[in-house]
């Protein structure tokens, strides 16, 4: 008997690093391991931009060329034919597309609808934009493309009910919504004993791209400048890489923060776990709904590190305000500085919130539970 086959269609896939990529790969691996599912991935070849087929952790991946990109969205007007041929070749039982990066998943939904293949959409967050043009294009996307994708989808997976309820785009599809939250590998992300902890250090983890300005690094730098007056030993560690690093380095120098900020570049695996453990607090000051969850928040909590986030997007679901961390208004550097000082100058509070965070992650954020939910959803829509 042939295995059940699932096709994942997303803009990017591992080894590219990001929240969506981690989410997709983590669930796929468990679907294969627990349910013996056959999974194939179709994505753009963002790095090399030529067609190739390869295997990533024994998962077959089709990487297809794009012609141009708008912001972080790869586009190719000939993808319909290419995707259709791949789908005919692989003959998946179900297709699962991933947004917010549009276009490739939308094309897959139309092909799936035409071929009568059940289509599931995983909706990580609303499309926003870092300037007026991109925000306008995002609104046009929903009107002319996205709403049709929602209509075609048998189910729409979101990472939290909190985010779904506050999204003007998907809350009207309540009858289709299913919750599959990101998990954390708590055997990997854990408290490391006997590691030097710099209790006056702040960690920021994220892609340092122009397209990722919504992560709020500018506001965090403003907050560091304020904190520095009361706590001259404060340090900001930035883990990540991207096309906007030089912009931030120049900004840091102009603010006189050169001695208080260190860029670590891309950090992964055990080095990242150690980096979490060495930090006093992790901060994610995102300021719009492009932040659908903020997986670095739960990773840090799993390592026993208190977190500071903003009251935007899916962050209030990832952080239990006053218990595992502190939530502040977005774009408010003064409130952010106050929260940083509150934590970095109170060792007992740091310890208590760190313990609470680890406990909550273990209880509520399991990749195994997420994979089980995903399997049930896939099984329910299968023709």
TORZA-369045 format. One record per residue (C-alpha): residue number from 1; x, y, z; residue in one letter. Coordinates in steps of 0.05 Angstrom, whole numbers, always signed. Example, Ala and Ser with C-alpha at 12.3 -4.5 7.8 and 13.67 -1.06 7.14 Angstrom:
2
+------+--------+--------+--------+------+
| resi |      X |      Y |      Z | resn |
+------+--------+--------+--------+------+
|    1 |   +246 |    -90 |   +156 |    A |
|    2 |   +273 |    -21 |   +143 |    S |
+------+--------+--------+--------+------+
//
This chain:
383
+------+--------+--------+--------+------+
| resi |      X |      Y |      Z | resn |
+------+--------+--------+--------+------+
|    1 |     +0 |     +0 |     +0 |    X |
|    2 |    +27 |    +69 |    -20 |    X |
|    3 |    +45 |   +117 |    +35 |    X |
|    4 |     +3 |   +178 |    +48 |    X |
|    5 |    +37 |   +235 |    +12 |    X |
|    6 |    +38 |   +308 |    +34 |    X |
|    7 |    +65 |   +364 |     -8 |    X |
|    8 |    +89 |   +427 |    +27 |    X |
|    9 |    +92 |   +491 |    -15 |    X |
|   10 |   +128 |   +551 |    +15 |    X |
|   11 |   +171 |   +608 |     -7 |    X |
|   12 |   +233 |   +584 |    +30 |    X |
|   13 |   +256 |   +521 |    +64 |    X |
|   14 |   +316 |   +495 |   +104 |    X |
|   15 |   +374 |   +507 |   +107 |    X |
|   16 |   +349 |   +579 |   +105 |    X |
|   17 |   +339 |   +602 |   +176 |    X |
|   18 |   +274 |   +633 |   +202 |    X |
|   19 |   +213 |   +620 |   +243 |    X |
|   20 |   +171 |   +592 |   +186 |    X |
|   21 |   +228 |   +548 |   +162 |    X |
|   22 |   +238 |   +519 |   +232 |    X |
|   23 |   +163 |   +508 |   +240 |    X |
|   24 |   +157 |   +471 |   +173 |    X |
|   25 |   +218 |   +427 |   +182 |    X |
|   26 |   +203 |   +409 |   +255 |    X |
|   27 |   +132 |   +385 |   +239 |    X |
|   28 |   +152 |   +349 |   +175 |    X |
|   29 |   +205 |   +308 |   +211 |    X |
|   30 |   +155 |   +284 |   +263 |    X |
|   31 |   +102 |   +269 |   +211 |    X |
|   32 |   +152 |   +224 |   +177 |    X |
|   33 |   +178 |   +192 |   +241 |    X |
|   34 |   +112 |   +182 |   +278 |    X |
|   35 |    +64 |   +170 |   +220 |    X |
|   36 |   +109 |   +143 |   +165 |    X |
|   37 |    +84 |   +198 |   +119 |    X |
|   38 |   +116 |   +213 |    +52 |    X |
|   39 |   +131 |   +288 |    +49 |    X |
|   40 |   +157 |   +329 |     -9 |    X |
|   41 |   +172 |   +403 |     -9 |    X |
|   42 |   +168 |   +455 |    -65 |    X |
|   43 |   +200 |   +523 |    -54 |    X |
|   44 |   +237 |   +578 |    -89 |    X |
|   45 |   +312 |   +572 |    -98 |    X |
|   46 |   +326 |   +636 |    -61 |    X |
|   47 |   +401 |   +626 |    -56 |    X |
|   48 |   +425 |   +600 |   -123 |    X |
|   49 |   +364 |   +615 |   -166 |    X |
|   50 |   +366 |   +555 |   -212 |    X |
|   51 |   +322 |   +493 |   -214 |    X |
|   52 |   +346 |   +435 |   -173 |    X |
|   53 |   +322 |   +374 |   -136 |    X |
|   54 |   +356 |   +353 |    -72 |    X |
|   55 |   +345 |   +320 |     -5 |    X |
|   56 |   +346 |   +357 |    +62 |    X |
|   57 |   +346 |   +309 |   +121 |    X |
|   58 |   +318 |   +255 |    +75 |    X |
|   59 |   +261 |   +301 |    +52 |    X |
|   60 |   +256 |   +311 |    -23 |    X |
|   61 |   +258 |   +384 |    -41 |    X |
|   62 |   +244 |   +418 |   -108 |    X |
|   63 |   +276 |   +487 |   -111 |    X |
|   64 |   +248 |   +527 |   -170 |    X |
|   65 |   +274 |   +590 |   -202 |    X |
|   66 |   +243 |   +659 |   -192 |    X |
|   67 |   +245 |   +716 |   -243 |    X |
|   68 |   +244 |   +774 |   -194 |    X |
|   69 |   +225 |   +792 |   -124 |    X |
|   70 |   +182 |   +844 |    -90 |    X |
|   71 |   +208 |   +856 |    -20 |    X |
|   72 |   +220 |   +785 |     +6 |    X |
|   73 |   +171 |   +753 |    -43 |    X |
|   74 |   +200 |   +712 |   -101 |    X |
|   75 |   +157 |   +712 |   -164 |    X |
|   76 |   +157 |   +675 |   -230 |    X |
|   77 |    +99 |   +682 |   -278 |    X |
|   78 |   +114 |   +612 |   -305 |    X |
|   79 |   +107 |   +576 |   -238 |    X |
|   80 |    +37 |   +552 |   -253 |    X |
|   81 |    +62 |   +505 |   -307 |    X |
|   82 |   +123 |   +483 |   -266 |    X |
|   83 |    +83 |   +470 |   -203 |    X |
|   84 |    +30 |   +433 |   -241 |    X |
|   85 |    +81 |   +386 |   -271 |    X |
|   86 |   +113 |   +372 |   -203 |    X |
|   87 |    +45 |   +359 |   -173 |    X |
|   88 |    +27 |   +311 |   -230 |    X |
|   89 |    +94 |   +275 |   -219 |    X |
|   90 |    +88 |   +269 |   -143 |    X |
|   91 |    +12 |   +259 |   -139 |    X |
|   92 |     +3 |   +284 |    -67 |    X |
|   93 |    -58 |   +266 |    -27 |    X |
|   94 |    -59 |   +335 |     +6 |    X |
|   95 |    -23 |   +401 |     -8 |    X |
|   96 |     -4 |   +448 |    +48 |    X |
|   97 |    +15 |   +519 |    +30 |    X |
|   98 |    +48 |   +569 |    +77 |    X |
|   99 |    +38 |   +644 |    +81 |    X |
|  100 |    +54 |   +703 |    +95 |    X |
|  101 |   +103 |   +705 |    +37 |    X |
|  102 |    +52 |   +704 |    -19 |    X |
|  103 |    +46 |   +679 |    -91 |    X |
|  104 |    +77 |   +609 |    -92 |    X |
|  105 |    +26 |   +580 |    -42 |    X |
|  106 |    -30 |   +618 |    -77 |    X |
|  107 |    -12 |   +586 |   -144 |    X |
|  108 |    -10 |   +518 |   -110 |    X |
|  109 |    -80 |   +529 |    -82 |    X |
|  110 |   -108 |   +543 |   -152 |    X |
|  111 |    -75 |   +481 |   -181 |    X |
|  112 |    -99 |   +438 |   -123 |    X |
|  113 |   -170 |   +464 |   -132 |    X |
|  114 |   -169 |   +448 |   -206 |    X |
|  115 |   -142 |   +378 |   -194 |    X |
|  116 |   -189 |   +365 |   -135 |    X |
|  117 |   -132 |   +357 |    -86 |    X |
|  118 |   -148 |   +380 |    -15 |    X |
|  119 |   -110 |   +444 |     +1 |    X |
|  120 |    -92 |   +467 |    +72 |    X |
|  121 |    -65 |   +536 |    +85 |    X |
|  122 |    -18 |   +550 |   +144 |    X |
|  123 |    -25 |   +624 |   +158 |    X |
|  124 |    +33 |   +648 |   +201 |    X |
|  125 |    +16 |   +722 |   +202 |    X |
|  126 |    -15 |   +781 |   +165 |    X |
|  127 |    +21 |   +814 |   +108 |    X |
|  128 |    +44 |   +883 |   +127 |    X |
|  129 |   +103 |   +920 |    +97 |    X |
|  130 |   +160 |   +966 |   +116 |    X |
|  131 |   +139 |  +1025 |    +71 |    X |
|  132 |    +76 |  +1054 |    +39 |    X |
|  133 |    +85 |  +1018 |    -27 |    X |
|  134 |    +93 |   +949 |     +4 |    X |
|  135 |    +35 |   +961 |    +51 |    X |
|  136 |     -8 |   +981 |     -8 |    X |
|  137 |    +13 |   +919 |    -47 |    X |
|  138 |     -4 |   +876 |    +15 |    X |
|  139 |    -75 |   +904 |    +16 |    X |
|  140 |    -82 |   +891 |    -59 |    X |
|  141 |    -57 |   +820 |    -47 |    X |
|  142 |   -115 |   +803 |     +0 |    X |
|  143 |   -167 |   +835 |    -45 |    X |
|  144 |   -145 |   +803 |   -111 |    X |
|  145 |   -109 |   +739 |    -90 |    X |
|  146 |   -109 |   +722 |    -16 |    X |
|  147 |   -184 |   +719 |     -4 |    X |
|  148 |   -191 |   +668 |    -61 |    X |
|  149 |   -136 |   +626 |    -28 |    X |
|  150 |   -175 |   +628 |    +37 |    X |
|  151 |   -238 |   +606 |     +1 |    X |
|  152 |   -203 |   +547 |    -33 |    X |
|  153 |   -171 |   +523 |    +31 |    X |
|  154 |   -206 |   +465 |    +66 |    X |
|  155 |   -173 |   +485 |   +131 |    X |
|  156 |   -133 |   +546 |   +153 |    X |
|  157 |    -81 |   +533 |   +206 |    X |
|  158 |    -59 |   +589 |   +252 |    X |
|  159 |     -7 |   +590 |   +307 |    X |
|  160 |    -54 |   +616 |   +361 |    X |
|  161 |   -127 |   +632 |   +372 |    X |
|  162 |   -104 |   +699 |   +399 |    X |
|  163 |    -74 |   +718 |   +332 |    X |
|  164 |   -132 |   +691 |   +291 |    X |
|  165 |   -184 |   +730 |   +332 |    X |
|  166 |   -147 |   +795 |   +322 |    X |
|  167 |   -135 |   +788 |   +247 |    X |
|  168 |   -185 |   +824 |   +204 |    X |
|  169 |   -166 |   +779 |   +146 |    X |
|  170 |   -179 |   +710 |   +174 |    X |
|  171 |   -227 |   +717 |   +233 |    X |
|  172 |   -286 |   +712 |   +185 |    X |
|  173 |   -262 |   +642 |   +166 |    X |
|  174 |   -273 |   +617 |   +238 |    X |
|  175 |   -306 |   +553 |   +213 |    X |
|  176 |   -242 |   +533 |   +177 |    X |
|  177 |   -191 |   +552 |   +230 |    X |
|  178 |   -147 |   +502 |   +267 |    X |
|  179 |    -92 |   +517 |   +318 |    X |
|  180 |    -23 |   +487 |   +309 |    X |
|  181 |    +25 |   +527 |   +352 |    X |
|  182 |   +101 |   +525 |   +343 |    X |
|  183 |   +136 |   +479 |   +391 |    X |
|  184 |   +204 |   +479 |   +424 |    X |
|  185 |   +253 |   +421 |   +429 |    X |
|  186 |   +263 |   +425 |   +504 |    X |
|  187 |   +318 |   +373 |   +502 |    X |
|  188 |   +358 |   +420 |   +458 |    X |
|  189 |   +335 |   +487 |   +486 |    X |
|  190 |   +348 |   +478 |   +560 |    X |
|  191 |   +382 |   +508 |   +620 |    X |
|  192 |   +457 |   +498 |   +616 |    X |
|  193 |   +488 |   +491 |   +684 |    X |
|  194 |   +555 |   +522 |   +702 |    X |
|  195 |   +554 |   +572 |   +644 |    X |
|  196 |   +577 |   +643 |   +656 |    X |
|  197 |   +515 |   +688 |   +657 |    X |
|  198 |   +522 |   +762 |   +643 |    X |
|  199 |   +461 |   +787 |   +680 |    X |
|  200 |   +467 |   +856 |   +649 |    X |
|  201 |   +466 |   +830 |   +577 |    X |
|  202 |   +406 |   +834 |   +531 |    X |
|  203 |   +399 |   +786 |   +472 |    X |
|  204 |   +364 |   +802 |   +406 |    X |
|  205 |   +356 |   +744 |   +357 |    X |
|  206 |   +329 |   +755 |   +287 |    X |
|  207 |   +343 |   +768 |   +214 |    X |
|  208 |   +376 |   +836 |   +204 |    X |
|  209 |   +343 |   +852 |   +137 |    X |
|  210 |   +310 |   +915 |   +111 |    X |
|  211 |   +248 |   +873 |   +103 |    X |
|  212 |   +250 |   +855 |   +177 |    X |
|  213 |   +250 |   +925 |   +206 |    X |
|  214 |   +186 |   +906 |   +241 |    X |
|  215 |   +229 |   +869 |   +292 |    X |
|  216 |   +239 |   +937 |   +324 |    X |
|  217 |   +314 |   +937 |   +332 |    X |
|  218 |   +315 |  +1014 |   +324 |    X |
|  219 |   +270 |  +1020 |   +386 |    X |
|  220 |   +313 |   +971 |   +425 |    X |
|  221 |   +375 |  +1014 |   +410 |    X |
|  222 |   +338 |  +1075 |   +435 |    X |
|  223 |   +320 |  +1037 |   +499 |    X |
|  224 |   +393 |  +1015 |   +509 |    X |
|  225 |   +414 |  +1088 |   +507 |    X |
|  226 |   +363 |  +1104 |   +561 |    X |
|  227 |   +383 |  +1043 |   +603 |    X |
|  228 |   +457 |  +1062 |   +598 |    X |
|  229 |   +446 |  +1124 |   +641 |    X |
|  230 |   +425 |  +1080 |   +700 |    X |
|  231 |   +462 |  +1017 |   +683 |    X |
|  232 |   +528 |  +1033 |   +648 |    X |
|  233 |   +547 |   +959 |   +645 |    X |
|  234 |   +488 |   +941 |   +600 |    X |
|  235 |   +505 |   +903 |   +536 |    X |
|  236 |   +464 |   +885 |   +475 |    X |
|  237 |   +482 |   +822 |   +437 |    X |
|  238 |   +453 |   +817 |   +367 |    X |
|  239 |   +449 |   +748 |   +337 |    X |
|  240 |   +431 |   +747 |   +264 |    X |
|  241 |   +453 |   +769 |   +195 |    X |
|  242 |   +423 |   +805 |   +135 |    X |
|  243 |   +425 |   +862 |    +86 |    X |
|  244 |   +414 |   +917 |   +139 |    X |
|  245 |   +472 |   +902 |   +186 |    X |
|  246 |   +514 |   +961 |   +162 |    X |
|  247 |   +455 |  +1008 |   +170 |    X |
|  248 |   +449 |   +988 |   +243 |    X |
|  249 |   +524 |   +991 |   +255 |    X |
|  250 |   +525 |  +1063 |   +230 |    X |
|  251 |   +464 |  +1079 |   +273 |    X |
|  252 |   +498 |  +1049 |   +334 |    X |
|  253 |   +560 |  +1091 |   +324 |    X |
|  254 |   +519 |  +1155 |   +314 |    X |
|  255 |   +484 |  +1140 |   +380 |    X |
|  256 |   +549 |  +1130 |   +417 |    X |
|  257 |   +532 |  +1058 |   +434 |    X |
|  258 |   +592 |  +1024 |   +401 |    X |
|  259 |   +618 |   +998 |   +468 |    X |
|  260 |   +550 |   +970 |   +488 |    X |
|  261 |   +529 |   +931 |   +426 |    X |
|  262 |   +561 |   +869 |   +395 |    X |
|  263 |   +540 |   +834 |   +330 |    X |
|  264 |   +549 |   +759 |   +333 |    X |
|  265 |   +526 |   +742 |   +262 |    X |
|  266 |   +485 |   +680 |   +249 |    X |
|  267 |   +484 |   +633 |   +309 |    X |
|  268 |   +453 |   +564 |   +308 |    X |
|  269 |   +447 |   +500 |   +347 |    X |
|  270 |   +487 |   +492 |   +412 |    X |
|  271 |   +520 |   +560 |   +404 |    X |
|  272 |   +452 |   +592 |   +403 |    X |
|  273 |   +430 |   +553 |   +465 |    X |
|  274 |   +493 |   +576 |   +501 |    X |
|  275 |   +479 |   +647 |   +478 |    X |
|  276 |   +409 |   +645 |   +508 |    X |
|  277 |   +437 |   +617 |   +573 |    X |
|  278 |   +490 |   +671 |   +579 |    X |
|  279 |   +440 |   +727 |   +572 |    X |
|  280 |   +402 |   +763 |   +626 |    X |
|  281 |   +340 |   +775 |   +584 |    X |
|  282 |   +317 |   +766 |   +511 |    X |
|  283 |   +280 |   +824 |   +478 |    X |
|  284 |   +236 |   +822 |   +417 |    X |
|  285 |   +207 |   +892 |   +407 |    X |
|  286 |   +167 |   +879 |   +343 |    X |
|  287 |   +118 |   +934 |   +324 |    X |
|  288 |    +68 |   +905 |   +275 |    X |
|  289 |    +28 |   +843 |   +259 |    X |
|  290 |    +84 |   +813 |   +216 |    X |
|  291 |   +104 |   +781 |   +282 |    X |
|  292 |    +56 |   +722 |   +283 |    X |
|  293 |    +88 |   +687 |   +342 |    X |
|  294 |   +161 |   +701 |   +357 |    X |
|  295 |   +192 |   +633 |   +366 |    X |
|  296 |   +256 |   +662 |   +396 |    X |
|  297 |   +212 |   +681 |   +456 |    X |
|  298 |   +194 |   +608 |   +472 |    X |
|  299 |   +264 |   +584 |   +456 |    X |
|  300 |   +293 |   +633 |   +506 |    X |
|  301 |   +241 |   +614 |   +558 |    X |
|  302 |   +258 |   +541 |   +549 |    X |
|  303 |   +329 |   +561 |   +568 |    X |
|  304 |   +303 |   +593 |   +632 |    X |
|  305 |   +313 |   +664 |   +606 |    X |
|  306 |   +260 |   +718 |   +620 |    X |
|  307 |   +235 |   +755 |   +558 |    X |
|  308 |   +208 |   +823 |   +539 |    X |
|  309 |   +160 |   +829 |   +481 |    X |
|  310 |   +109 |   +877 |   +454 |    X |
|  311 |    +34 |   +876 |   +455 |    X |
|  312 |    +28 |   +862 |   +381 |    X |
|  313 |    +15 |   +804 |   +334 |    X |
|  314 |    +21 |   +736 |   +367 |    X |
|  315 |    +72 |   +757 |   +420 |    X |
|  316 |    +21 |   +763 |   +477 |    X |
|  317 |     +7 |   +688 |   +467 |    X |
|  318 |    +81 |   +670 |   +470 |    X |
|  319 |    +94 |   +711 |   +533 |    X |
|  320 |    +53 |   +708 |   +597 |    X |
|  321 |    +58 |   +779 |   +620 |    X |
|  322 |    +84 |   +785 |   +691 |    X |
|  323 |    +99 |   +711 |   +696 |    X |
|  324 |   +148 |   +690 |   +642 |    X |
|  325 |   +166 |   +760 |   +619 |    X |
|  326 |   +141 |   +831 |   +608 |    X |
|  327 |    +99 |   +859 |   +552 |    X |
|  328 |   +106 |   +932 |   +532 |    X |
|  329 |    +71 |   +976 |   +480 |    X |
|  330 |   +104 |   +974 |   +411 |    X |
|  331 |   +147 |  +1032 |   +389 |    X |
|  332 |   +154 |  +1056 |   +461 |    X |
|  333 |   +229 |  +1059 |   +478 |    X |
|  334 |   +217 |  +1089 |   +546 |    X |
|  335 |   +171 |  +1033 |   +569 |    X |
|  336 |   +219 |   +982 |   +539 |    X |
|  337 |   +277 |  +1013 |   +577 |    X |
|  338 |   +237 |  +1012 |   +641 |    X |
|  339 |   +222 |   +937 |   +632 |    X |
|  340 |   +295 |   +922 |   +617 |    X |
|  341 |   +317 |   +958 |   +680 |    X |
|  342 |   +264 |   +924 |   +722 |    X |
|  343 |   +290 |   +855 |   +702 |    X |
|  344 |   +365 |   +868 |   +699 |    X |
|  345 |   +366 |   +900 |   +769 |    X |
|  346 |   +324 |   +847 |   +803 |    X |
|  347 |   +359 |   +780 |   +807 |    X |
|  348 |   +302 |   +745 |   +843 |    X |
|  349 |   +252 |   +767 |   +790 |    X |
|  350 |   +299 |   +744 |   +735 |    X |
|  351 |   +304 |   +675 |   +767 |    X |
|  352 |   +229 |   +669 |   +781 |    X |
|  353 |   +208 |   +688 |   +710 |    X |
|  354 |   +261 |   +643 |   +681 |    X |
|  355 |   +234 |   +583 |   +720 |    X |
|  356 |   +163 |   +600 |   +701 |    X |
|  357 |   +181 |   +606 |   +628 |    X |
|  358 |   +215 |   +538 |   +625 |    X |
|  359 |   +156 |   +505 |   +660 |    X |
|  360 |   +105 |   +536 |   +613 |    X |
|  361 |   +143 |   +517 |   +550 |    X |
|  362 |   +148 |   +444 |   +573 |    X |
|  363 |    +73 |   +443 |   +588 |    X |
|  364 |    +46 |   +481 |   +527 |    X |
|  365 |    +95 |   +483 |   +469 |    X |
|  366 |   +111 |   +413 |   +444 |    X |
|  367 |   +129 |   +397 |   +371 |    X |
|  368 |   +101 |   +328 |   +382 |    X |
|  369 |    +33 |   +356 |   +401 |    X |
|  370 |    +36 |   +403 |   +340 |    X |
|  371 |    +52 |   +345 |   +293 |    X |
|  372 |     -5 |   +304 |   +323 |    X |
|  373 |    -54 |   +361 |   +310 |    X |
|  374 |    -26 |   +369 |   +240 |    X |
|  375 |    -35 |   +296 |   +224 |    X |
|  376 |   -107 |   +297 |   +247 |    X |
|  377 |   -122 |   +358 |   +204 |    X |
|  378 |    -89 |   +326 |   +143 |    X |
|  379 |   -127 |   +261 |   +155 |    X |
|  380 |   -194 |   +297 |   +162 |    X |
|  381 |   -188 |   +333 |    +95 |    X |
|  382 |   -162 |   +275 |    +55 |    X |
|  383 |   -209 |   +254 |     +0 |    X |
+------+--------+--------+--------+------+
//
